[in-house]
């Protein structure tokens, strides 16, 4: 499949990692044990950092516009996931 189409459809490896980050962040709302939630959120942050590492670098196969979007979108997604996690910690106490 064309590389740019994969980027826009969200089916790259980095997209899968950010999806995993969100799944873990949201699953914390269904668990009331602070230790388990903390462990899950550590895994979520690590997954988000790896998504930035794999998703942000420029690719020659895609357009300049797509590379410009990729440069920031993974950072913003991780920031939103961290905000979700912080909200869960606030509601957990």
Protein Blocks (a to p, Z undefined) as FASTA:
>chain_A
ZZklmmmnopafklmmmmmmmmmmmmmmmpcbfklmmmmmmmmmmmmmmmmmmmmpccfk
bcfklmmmmmmmmmmmmmmmmmmmmmmmmmmZZ
